[in-house]
Each structure stands twice: as C-alpha cells, then as structure tokens.
Amino acid sequence: MTLFHVLGAGLTIGAVAFAQSADTATAHRNAAMALVDSNNRGVAHLACPAEPAPNAIATPAGPGGRGGGRGASGFAGRGPASGPPREQWYQPPQQVFDNLYYLGTKEHTSWGVTTSAGIILIDTLFSYATKDEIEDGLRTMHLDPADIKILIVTHAHGDHDGGVKYIQDTFKPKVIMGAKDWAMAAQEANPPRHDTDATDGQKVTLGDTTITIYITPGHTPSTLSLLVPVKDHGEPHLAMEWGGTALSARTSKDMLQSYVSNAGRFLDVAAGAGADVVIGNHTEYNDAITKLAQLQARLPGDPHLWVIGKEGVRRYLTVAQQCGKAYLAIAEGRP
C-alpha cells in the first residue's frame, strides 16, 4: 500500500468520523441557527431545543409539540366557554394578496382564500375568536361568510380546530382534515361532525383555485401542509404552509422521525413547485404581525414583503427539519 493510499484511507475514515460526530443535537441546532432570519426565527424558537441537554431523552407522551391546543392564556378554546379579554387577542382582518385574507388573532392564524366559486377557509382558531375574527372579519373585508364552501384544518389542536363545529354548523362547508386528527377531534367534548379525510397529494379545487394538500405527520399524527396559489396585483405566486411546526422534549421519537422525514419531503415538494411565499398558522413562525403592519404601509411599486423567494422557503423548511433532527438526536442519546 502506497503512502497515497494510506493518507487517502485516513482522510476517508476522518470524513466518516466527522460526519458521524456531526449527527448530534448541537450540530443540528447550530445548522438551524445559521439559517435564522426574520422569516423563520419563530420556527427556530418553537421547534428547536433551547440548548442540547446531554442527558435528556424525548418521552413517549402525546404526539404534539408546544401549544397542543392551548394558547399562552391557558384556554382550551373549544366549545362555548369564554376566552381571555378580547383586547388580548383581537387582530383586525387584512387582505394580504389579491385572493388571500388574514383572519387570525395576534397569535393564531386562519386564512380565507377567495375563488371564483366561493371561499376556502384554512383553520378556525380557538372557538372564542372564531366569530369575531373569521365570520365578522370576512364581512369587514366585504366578503360573505356564507360563501365558505371548503374548510381545511391543518391539525386537531384547539388553536386551529376550536371553531370547526361553529363554522360547520353555521355555514355547512365541506370540512377536510387528516384521518388521525379526525380521531383526535372526536375525543373533544363537543366534537365536529366527521366529514372528509384528507389524502396525500390531494387537489382541492373550488372555482378557479386549486390547493394541494400533503399529509405530513410529526406535530400531530396526520398534520396537513399546503400549497396555495396566490396573486399580487395579478402576478402569480405560490404560498406554502408547513402545517405543524412546534416540537418539545415530550414529542415521541416516532413522531420526531416522522417530522424530520416529512419536513425533508415537503421541502422537496415546495421547491419543485416553486413556492416563494410562507404562510403559517401561528403568527410567530414568520413574524406575521410585523409583516401585516409593514404591508399596510406598502407603496405602489414596493416589493411584497411576504414574497420571500424560493431560497427563503428553503431556509424556512430546513430550519424546521434541522430542529427536528436536534430533538431526535437528543432522544437517541446524541447531544
């Protein structure tokens, strides 16, 4: 064996050892933090471990991460129970794109997608906010909530499905949710009526608009992530929503593995489709409240601040995936 072969073998072994040592919680968290910007800072905050804990393991608790159905105020948000004072959560509705309306609170998000044949609603907030933010919000935007024809629910946590029954009973849209999340919703005290199970890659078409659904378990057993076509003064863009983001040390190892795998898959899907806009179901994920305020001050000819480009979308989903890998490494004893 020549010196070249010896050195080459040494370099190969060293590279393998480096790759193995890099598969740690610290390395993955650092990789996520290296990509953090104003468009994804909230993802890093809610999906990454605060700092790797050398002796920590993920416990096989419930499937969800932080925020599993309760907001910062602690309200479960399902059924008729009153919520916190309105001034703590109310956010005025706002048009974000030609066909996309923000109908959320200061913390949680619902989206209205207008089409030539009615409205597709995405998520319903805690029940205490549903009427004020969604029903009344649509009217404020000179839209008729009776035009809600389809409701897509990203997952069965109270901050997203709390108002499903109200919307379902009041406006009678077709309701689409992941099958395993329908099973979660069925355990609620006053559950919505089981309607339509989402399928992976499903095309949901209403009039001139088609939203594509992907089943991306990890935050819940059948979280839905979406591709939503939007327009800015007639110019087409593609928004993506990663439907379940937050993780914690309570997230089971199986769910962490699924989260990591699906984040990578959806990254490829979004990149292949040309997604250049990020929308979320929590305002913190992409600093939405700040962006809404900045959008109001937009002047003719100014770029649209929600259009962050394909690279911005890639960074967003990569941060999510690397955070998931960090928690998984902790669960597998690789701090």
C-alpha positions as CSV (number, residue, x, y, z in Angstrom):
1,M,0.0,0.0,0.0
2,T,1.4,3.4,-1.0
3,L,1.6,6.4,1.2
4,F,-1.2,7.9,-1.0
5,H,-3.5,5.0,-0.2
6,V,-2.7,5.3,3.5
7,L,-3.4,9.0,3.5
8,G,-6.5,8.5,1.4
9,A,-7.8,5.9,3.8
10,G,-7.1,8.1,6.7
11,L,-8.9,11.0,5.1
12,T,-11.9,8.8,4.3
13,I,-12.1,7.5,7.9
14,G,-11.7,11.0,9.2
15,A,-14.5,12.2,6.9
16,V,-16.8,9.4,8.1
17,A,-15.9,10.1,11.7
18,F,-16.7,13.8,11.2
19,A,-20.0,13.1,9.6
20,Q,-20.9,10.8,12.4
21,S,-19.9,13.3,15.1
22,A,-21.8,16.0,13.3
23,D,-25.1,14.0,13.7
24,T,-25.7,15.5,17.1
25,A,-28.2,17.7,18.7
26,T,-25.6,20.5,18.9
27,A,-24.7,20.2,15.2
28,H,-28.3,20.2,14.0
29,R,-29.3,23.1,16.2
30,N,-26.3,25.1,15.0
31,A,-27.2,24.3,11.4
32,A,-30.7,25.6,12.1
33,M,-29.5,28.7,13.8
34,A,-27.1,29.5,11.0
35,L,-30.2,30.0,8.7
36,V,-32.3,32.0,11.1
37,D,-33.7,35.3,9.8
38,S,-36.8,37.4,10.3
39,N,-38.8,34.9,8.2
40,N,-38.1,31.8,10.2
41,R,-37.0,33.0,13.7
42,G,-40.2,31.7,15.3
43,V,-39.7,28.3,13.8
44,A,-36.3,28.0,15.5
45,H,-37.8,29.2,18.7
46,L,-40.7,26.8,18.8
47,A,-39.2,23.7,17.0
48,C,-35.6,23.7,18.3
49,P,-34.4,22.6,21.7
50,A,-33.3,25.7,23.7
51,E,-30.0,24.1,24.1
52,P,-29.0,20.4,23.9
53,A,-29.3,18.6,27.2
54,P,-26.7,15.9,27.5
55,N,-28.8,13.5,29.5
56,A,-32.2,14.4,28.1
57,I,-34.4,12.0,26.2
58,A,-37.8,12.5,24.5
59,T,-40.6,10.9,26.5
60,P,-43.4,9.0,24.7
61,A,-46.1,11.5,25.5
62,G,-48.7,12.9,23.3
63,P,-47.9,13.5,19.6
64,G,-48.0,17.2,19.6
65,G,-45.3,19.7,20.5
66,R,-45.7,23.0,22.2
67,G,-49.1,24.6,22.1
68,G,-51.0,21.3,21.9
69,G,-54.4,23.0,21.9
70,R,-53.9,25.7,24.5
71,G,-52.7,29.3,24.0
72,A,-50.5,31.3,26.2
73,S,-53.5,32.2,28.3
74,G,-54.2,28.6,29.0
75,F,-57.7,28.5,27.5
76,A,-58.6,25.2,25.8
77,G,-60.5,27.1,23.2
78,R,-63.2,24.6,22.2
79,G,-66.9,24.9,22.8
80,P,-68.8,27.9,24.2
81,A,-66.6,28.7,27.1
82,S,-65.5,32.4,27.1
83,G,-61.9,33.2,26.4
84,P,-59.5,35.8,27.6
85,P,-60.4,39.5,27.2
86,R,-60.8,40.4,23.5
87,E,-58.1,43.1,23.6
88,Q,-55.5,40.5,24.4
89,W,-56.1,38.6,21.2
90,Y,-58.1,40.5,18.6
91,Q,-56.3,41.4,15.3
92,P,-58.1,43.2,12.5
93,P,-58.6,41.2,9.3
94,Q,-56.4,42.2,6.4
95,Q,-56.0,41.4,2.7
96,V,-52.5,40.0,2.1
97,F,-52.8,39.0,-1.5
98,D,-55.4,39.6,-4.2
99,N,-57.1,36.3,-3.1
100,L,-55.8,35.7,0.4
101,Y,-57.1,37.3,3.6
102,Y,-55.7,37.2,7.1
103,L,-58.4,36.2,9.6
104,G,-56.4,35.4,12.6
105,T,-55.7,36.7,16.1
106,K,-52.4,38.2,17.4
107,E,-51.1,34.7,17.9
108,H,-53.1,32.2,15.8
109,T,-53.9,32.3,12.1
110,S,-56.9,31.5,9.9
111,W,-56.7,32.2,6.2
112,G,-59.5,32.9,3.7
113,V,-58.8,32.1,0.1
114,T,-61.2,33.7,-2.3
115,T,-62.1,31.9,-5.6
116,S,-64.5,32.3,-8.4
117,A,-66.9,29.9,-6.7
118,G,-66.6,30.9,-3.0
119,I,-64.1,30.8,-0.2
120,I,-61.7,28.1,1.0
121,L,-61.0,28.6,4.8
122,I,-57.9,27.3,6.4
123,D,-58.2,26.6,10.1
124,T,-60.6,28.1,12.6
125,L,-58.7,29.4,15.7
126,F,-59.8,28.9,19.2
127,S,-63.6,28.9,19.4
128,Y,-63.8,32.2,21.4
129,A,-62.2,34.0,18.4
130,T,-64.0,32.3,15.5
131,K,-67.0,34.6,15.1
132,D,-65.1,37.8,15.7
133,E,-62.1,37.0,13.5
134,I,-63.5,34.8,10.8
135,E,-67.2,35.4,10.4
136,D,-67.1,39.2,11.2
137,G,-63.7,39.5,9.7
138,L,-64.9,38.4,6.3
139,R,-67.8,40.8,6.5
140,T,-65.3,43.6,7.3
141,M,-63.4,42.7,4.1
142,H,-66.8,42.9,2.2
143,L,-66.9,39.1,1.8
144,D,-69.8,36.9,2.7
145,P,-69.0,34.1,5.3
146,A,-71.9,32.2,3.8
147,D,-69.6,31.7,0.8
148,I,-67.3,29.4,2.8
149,K,-67.6,26.2,0.8
150,I,-64.5,24.3,1.9
151,L,-62.7,24.3,5.3
152,I,-59.2,22.7,5.5
153,V,-58.0,22.0,9.1
154,T,-54.2,21.6,9.4
155,H,-54.5,19.7,12.6
156,A,-56.7,18.9,15.6
157,H,-55.3,21.2,18.3
158,G,-57.8,23.7,19.8
159,D,-56.0,26.8,18.5
160,H,-56.7,25.5,15.0
161,D,-59.8,23.3,15.2
162,G,-61.6,25.0,18.1
163,G,-64.1,26.7,15.8
164,V,-64.7,23.9,13.3
165,K,-68.0,22.9,14.8
166,Y,-69.2,26.5,14.7
167,I,-68.2,27.0,11.1
168,Q,-69.6,23.6,10.2
169,D,-73.0,24.2,11.8
170,T,-73.3,27.8,10.7
171,F,-72.1,27.7,7.1
172,K,-72.1,24.0,6.3
173,P,-68.8,23.8,4.2
174,K,-67.1,20.6,3.3
175,V,-64.5,20.0,6.1
176,I,-61.2,18.3,5.3
177,M,-58.8,17.1,8.0
178,G,-56.3,14.2,8.3
179,A,-57.9,10.9,9.3
180,K,-55.9,10.5,12.5
181,D,-56.6,14.1,13.5
182,W,-60.3,13.5,12.9
183,A,-59.9,10.7,15.5
184,M,-58.3,13.2,17.9
185,A,-61.1,15.7,17.3
186,A,-63.7,13.0,18.1
187,Q,-62.4,12.9,21.7
188,E,-63.4,16.5,22.2
189,A,-66.4,17.3,24.5
190,N,-68.5,18.7,21.6
191,P,-66.8,17.4,18.5
192,P,-67.4,18.5,14.9
193,R,-69.1,16.1,12.6
194,H,-66.6,13.8,10.8
195,D,-66.6,14.8,7.2
196,T,-63.8,14.3,4.7
197,D,-60.4,12.5,5.3
198,A,-57.5,14.3,3.5
199,T,-55.3,12.2,1.2
200,D,-51.7,12.9,0.4
201,G,-51.3,15.0,-2.7
202,Q,-55.0,15.8,-2.8
203,K,-56.0,18.6,-5.1
204,V,-58.8,20.7,-3.6
205,T,-60.4,22.8,-6.3
206,L,-63.0,25.4,-5.9
207,G,-63.8,27.5,-9.0
208,D,-60.5,28.8,-10.5
209,T,-58.3,27.8,-7.5
210,T,-56.6,24.6,-6.5
211,I,-54.9,24.0,-3.2
212,T,-52.7,20.9,-2.8
213,I,-52.7,19.0,0.5
214,Y,-49.8,16.9,1.8
215,I,-50.1,14.7,4.9
216,T,-47.0,15.5,7.0
217,P,-47.2,13.8,10.4
218,G,-44.9,14.9,13.2
219,H,-46.6,17.7,15.1
220,T,-49.8,15.5,15.1
221,P,-50.4,12.1,13.6
222,S,-51.8,13.5,10.3
223,T,-50.9,17.1,10.1
224,L,-51.7,18.7,6.8
225,S,-49.3,21.0,4.9
226,L,-50.5,23.1,1.9
227,L,-49.5,24.7,-1.3
228,V,-51.8,27.7,-2.0
229,P,-51.7,29.7,-5.2
230,V,-51.9,33.5,-4.6
231,K,-51.7,36.6,-6.7
232,D,-50.2,40.1,-6.1
233,H,-51.8,42.6,-8.4
234,G,-52.4,39.8,-10.8
235,E,-48.8,38.4,-10.6
236,P,-48.9,34.7,-9.6
237,H,-47.0,33.3,-6.6
238,L,-47.2,30.1,-4.6
239,A,-47.6,30.1,-0.8
240,M,-46.7,27.1,1.3
241,E,-47.9,26.3,4.8
242,W,-46.0,23.9,7.0
243,G,-49.0,22.8,8.9
244,G,-47.5,21.7,12.3
245,T,-44.3,23.3,13.5
246,A,-43.7,23.2,17.3
247,L,-41.8,20.4,19.0
248,S,-40.8,19.7,22.5
249,A,-39.0,17.2,24.7
250,R,-42.4,15.5,25.1
251,T,-42.7,14.7,21.4
252,S,-42.3,10.9,20.9
253,K,-39.3,9.5,19.0
254,D,-41.6,8.1,16.3
255,M,-43.2,11.5,15.8
256,L,-39.8,13.2,15.6
257,Q,-38.7,10.7,13.0
258,S,-41.8,11.4,11.0
259,Y,-41.4,15.2,11.4
260,V,-37.8,15.1,10.1
261,S,-38.7,12.9,7.1
262,N,-41.8,14.9,6.2
263,A,-40.0,18.2,6.5
264,G,-37.5,17.0,4.0
265,R,-40.1,15.6,1.7
266,F,-42.2,18.8,1.8
267,L,-39.1,20.9,1.3
268,D,-38.6,19.0,-2.0
269,V,-42.2,19.4,-2.9
270,A,-42.3,23.1,-2.2
271,A,-39.0,23.6,-4.1
272,G,-40.2,21.6,-7.1
273,A,-43.5,23.5,-7.2
274,G,-41.7,26.9,-7.0
275,A,-43.1,28.1,-3.7
276,D,-41.9,31.6,-2.9
277,V,-44.3,32.7,-0.1
278,V,-44.6,31.4,3.5
279,I,-47.9,31.5,5.4
280,G,-48.3,29.9,8.8
281,N,-50.9,29.0,11.4
282,H,-49.1,30.9,14.2
283,T,-48.0,34.5,13.8
284,E,-44.7,33.9,15.5
285,Y,-43.5,31.5,12.8
286,N,-42.8,34.1,10.2
287,D,-43.2,37.4,12.2
288,A,-46.6,37.8,10.6
289,I,-47.9,40.7,12.8
290,T,-44.9,42.8,11.9
291,K,-45.3,41.9,8.2
292,L,-49.0,42.8,8.3
293,A,-48.2,46.2,9.7
294,Q,-45.5,46.7,7.0
295,L,-47.9,45.6,4.3
296,Q,-50.3,48.4,5.2
297,A,-47.5,50.9,4.6
298,R,-46.6,49.4,1.2
299,L,-46.4,52.0,-1.6
300,P,-47.1,51.3,-5.2
301,G,-44.1,49.6,-6.8
302,D,-42.7,48.3,-3.4
303,P,-41.9,44.6,-3.2
304,H,-44.4,42.4,-1.4
305,L,-42.8,41.5,2.0
306,W,-44.5,38.1,2.1
307,V,-42.8,37.0,-1.1
308,I,-39.5,35.8,0.3
309,G,-38.4,33.8,-2.7
310,K,-37.6,30.1,-3.2
311,E,-34.5,30.4,-1.1
312,G,-36.5,31.9,1.8
313,V,-38.9,28.9,1.6
314,R,-36.0,26.5,1.6
315,R,-34.4,28.1,4.6
316,Y,-37.7,28.0,6.5
317,L,-38.3,24.3,6.0
318,T,-34.6,23.5,6.5
319,V,-34.7,25.2,9.9
320,A,-37.8,23.1,10.8
321,Q,-36.0,19.9,9.7
322,Q,-32.8,20.6,11.5
323,C,-34.7,21.5,14.7
324,G,-36.5,18.1,14.4
325,K,-33.1,16.4,13.9
326,A,-31.8,18.1,17.0
327,Y,-34.6,16.8,19.2
328,L,-34.3,13.3,17.6
329,A,-30.6,13.3,18.3
330,I,-31.4,14.1,22.0
331,A,-33.9,11.2,22.0
332,E,-31.3,8.9,20.7
333,G,-28.6,10.0,23.1
334,R,-26.5,12.1,20.7
335,P,-26.3,15.5,22.5
